[in-house]
Amino acid sequence: MIDLHTHSVFSDGELIPAELAQRALAAGYHVLAVTDHVDHSNIDFVIPRVVKVCSKITRQGAITALPGVEITHVAPDDIAALADEARKLGAKIVIVHGETIVEPVPAGTNLAALKASIDILAHPGLITEEETRLAAQRNIFLEITTRKGHSYTNGHVARMARKFKAGLLLNNDAHAPADFVGRSMATAIARGAGLDDDEISVMFENSQRMVQKACV
């Protein structure tokens, strides 16, 4: 299993990165990305520390830990510059916190994110046709999430992705040990979103492709 969207104590997660990785390993994961929430106030603090600890965890060999970031609740006009800064600081996975229906994310976030140099648009809520087309054109993955609240629109995201041939990933958006679901539950959640077995297989393969790209 792969989870490319997790949080540590560097944002609103419960665990330091080393324990986050160990808990993921115990839950059956072999790759995770540590993608803490950032804005202008903390991006230069968080990423170097996550880069350092992820390198150490990966060298130990039990699980691959990728340094990443989730750009969160910033003005849409600032997303592209923050994504570029995250890359320069060493983030291998760049996520933007999409327009989930359960938080007051600034309008225009999805579209601005999809025009920026990012890898994943997390929990994009009621994503539009224009936005989904752009995700497909730019090979940016849309997230199917197991997280409470954010998962309310999984079915809509799945339908839009199918219609416009956008790529999907399944992530836990893990903040605590109990958030890591196994493959069986992940598959059930994907089926609940309306994906068939072939689409689910492709979704899991997409995660592996994302890891391979990040590790180049």
N, C-alpha and C positions, 0 to 999 in steps of 0.2 A: 504494500500500500504506500501511497505517496500523499502527503498533505503539503500544499504549497501556500498555505495561508494560516499562520499561527501567531500567537502573541505571548510575549514574556513580560516580566516585571518592568521592562523598559517602556511599556505602555500600560495597557490595562489587563495583562495576563497575571496569573497567580504564581507562576514559577520562573525561576532564573533559567536562562537558556539551556544549561547543562541538564537540569532536571526535566525541562520540557522535552528535550531529546530522549532522555532515558524513559520517560513515561510513554512517548510515542513508540519507542522500540519495544517496550513491554506490551503495547497494544497491537503490535504486528506491523508497524511501519518501518520501511527501510530508507526513506528519504523524507525530510521535512524542510520547509523554508521558514525561517524566523522573520516575520514581516510586521514589525511593530508599527503602530500609528505614528506618523510624523506630520509636522507642518514646519513653518520657518523657525519656530522656537527651538526645535530639538533635533532636526535632521543631522546636523553635524556632530551631535553628541551620540545619538543612537547608533547610526550605521557603523562607524569605526569599531565600536565595542561588539556589535553583533558579528561583524566580519572576523574579528579576532577570535571570539569564542567558537564560531562555526568552523573556522579552520582547525582549531584544536579538537573539536568533537569529531570532525571528519577524519583527521589523521589517526584517531584512536581506532577507527575501522568498523565499529559496530553499526553505525548509522551515518548516512550522509546528511549534513546540515548545511543548507544554503543561506547565505545572508541576503535578506530582502527588506522590503519596506512597504507599508501601506499608507499612501498619501490620503489624508483624511480631513474632511470638512473644511477644505481651503477654498478660496475663491477660484472659480473655474479658470480665470485668466492666469493664475499662478501655477497651475498644474504642470504645464509643459516644462517650465524652468525648474521646478522641484524634481520632476522625473529625471531631467538631465543631470541635476546636481547629485541625485541618488546614485546614478550610474558612475559618476566621477568618484564618489566616495566608496564605491565597491559593492553596491547592491547588485546581486545577480538576478533577483526577481523583483520587478517593480509592479505593484498593484495600486489601483486607485479604489477608494471606498465609494462604490457606486450609489445611485439614488434609491436606496432601500426605502420601502414605504413606511418603515417603523422609526425613522430618524429624520430630522429636518436638514437633510443634505441640500446644499445650494443647488437651485435649478440650473441646468446647463453643465453639471458636473460630468454626466455620462459622455456628452458630446465632446467636451474639452479633453477628457481623458483619452478618448478614442482617436483624437488628433495628435496626442503626445506619444513619446517613446516609452510605452508601457507594455507589459506582458499580459496582464489579467485585469479585467474590470470585474470587481467583486460585487456580488449581490446587486445587480443593476436594476432591480425593481421592475417597473412597468416600462422597460426599454422600448424605444420607438423603432419603427421600420427603418428610418434614416440611420439611426445609431447602429442597428444590427447589421445593416448593409456595410457600414463603415468598419465595423469589427471584422466582418468577413474579408473585406478588401485589404485590411491592414494586418490580418492574421493575429489579431488580439483575441485572446480567449475570454469567453463569458463564463461566469461561475454559477454552477449549481451548488448550493450550500446546504449543509446539514444543520446550520445554526438556527435556533429558535427565532422567530420573527422575520429574519432575513429570508427564510425559506418559504414564506408565504407566496412569493411570486415565482417560485421555481418552475411551475407549469407554464407560465407565460414566457419566461426566458427560454425554456426548452422549445416551445412552439415557434417562437421568433427565430431561434437558431436554426431549426429545421427548415423553415420557410426560406431563409436567406443564406443557408449553408455556412453559418458561423460556427467556429469551434467552441466546444464546451470542455470545462474541467469541473471535477467535483472536489471541493475542499470543505474542511470542517470549521474553518475560522476558529480554531481551538484557542480557548483562553484558560482552560483547566483540564486536568487529566481525563475527566469523564467525557470531554468533548470529542475524543478520538473514537470514532465509530469504526467497526471492522468492515471488511469487504461485503459481508452479507447485508448489513444494515445500509451501507452506502448504496448497494445495488437496489435495495428496496426503496430507498428514498428517490433514487433516479427513476425507478419504475413509477413511483407515485407522481413524479413530474411529467409522466407521459412518454418517457423514452423506452424504446424497445431494446431487446438484447443486443442487437448489432450496434445500435447507437451508444449503448452503455459501454460496450467493448472499446469502441472508438474513443469515447470520453476518457477511459482509463489509459488508453494508449497515448492520448494527447498529453497527459501528465508526464509520461515517460519521455515524450519528445521534448517537452518543456525542460525537463531535467537535463537531457542530453545537450540542449542548446545552452543552458546556463553553465554547464561544466566545460564547455569548449574553451 
